[in-house]
Amino acid sequence: MSRIRVGVIFGGRSSEHEISLRSALSIMSAMDPARYEVVPIGIARDGHWYLYHDALAMLRKAVADVGELACADAPVSLLPQPGGNALVSLGGGRVASLEGAHRGLDVVFPVLHGTYGEDGTVQGLLELAGIPYVGSGVLGSAVGMDKELQKRVLRDAGVPVVRFKSLERSAYARDAAIALRLADELGYPVFIKPNALGSSIGVTKVKRRADLAAALEDAFAYDRKLLIEAACEGREFECSVLGNDDPQASLPGEVMVEHGHDFYSYDSKYLDPAGASFKIPAELPEPVSRRIRDLSIAAFKALSLRGMTRVDFLATRDLSELYVGEVNTIPGFTSISMYPKLWEVSGLPLPRLIDRLIELALEEHRERAALKVTYKRRPGS
């Protein structure tokens, strides 16, 4: 039986480029070489695409502990198109060869966190190419990335979210006082967040009016729209979801921010080794644990997600109130990432988790391929 040829796409043009590299390394290292033929596909910060050794060189340049990876080294048809042209440039003016009997990719595992990868852009590219891929489709990815739209959909579906306001950079430029009015309506402290970004990049906790302008300037550097969210002081939890039509939720875990950090920021996640600790699984009463899992599945279904997502929760200290903070449709797979860790304590180790995600991608593709794309009149109609 031939191995499944998996293209792992990593890097990308987003501010989460480095995190993507580390996630991809974890995923590729955990893939069974007897079952999978891994095709590394790197996207540099300037948007150029690289294959094989060029992609691994890009990975090694940023991540010191790459080691040896068993990857394919034969020609591959990358995103084939009728007429024999490549769909994407590979850098240096080169394109992927599509001539002859080169075997294409069986499935793609996008490990692109943030914009230009997690937001439906790459998913649309793969849809056009007719290649199965891991994770949510164009719609679910786009809605999952857009925090304001995500919260509106969840709220309408009866999934609790914190109170929030959105603000466009153009509106703020016309009337800077509007931000003060929105924050005052919510009450301090508030969180300022870029609307479509992850890993807590550009996020600031604002405790007083005097600090609002600096936080807005920081968030607007990453996005043209931002969210102003009411704070929920208490505890933070995360839950992993896996599946398509019948999604399953893992045991929840708790994030505990430490070492003087105000919240689970980029610094506490990735830069300060003592910035946060985790209880996996979380120590919770069973009804609360079940509520978190039920809400995770409800959010997954409401947002039309597929394959995987991580759902982040905010809770009051006494656990009387739970809110979905956001979903992450391409969650991290680094050594400290909660998504794989939560599945591991729930009985699904990383190699088997990857197997299941690829199975779900192929299953979703088969079901989509079976749908009609043209209309045929029935005889006599």
Beta strands, then each sheet from edge to edge (+ up, - down):
strand 1: 4-11
strand 2: 36-43
strand 3: 49-51
strand 4: 107-111
strand 5: 164-168
strand 6: 190-194
strand 7: 204-206
strand 8: 225-230
strand 9: 234-243
strand 10: 248-249
strand 11: 253-257
strand 12: 276-279
strand 13: 307-316
strand 14: 322-328
sheet 1: 3+ 2- 1- 4-
sheet 2: 5+ 8- 6+ 7-
sheet 3: 10+ 9- 11+ 12-
sheet 4: 10+ 9- 13+ 14-
end
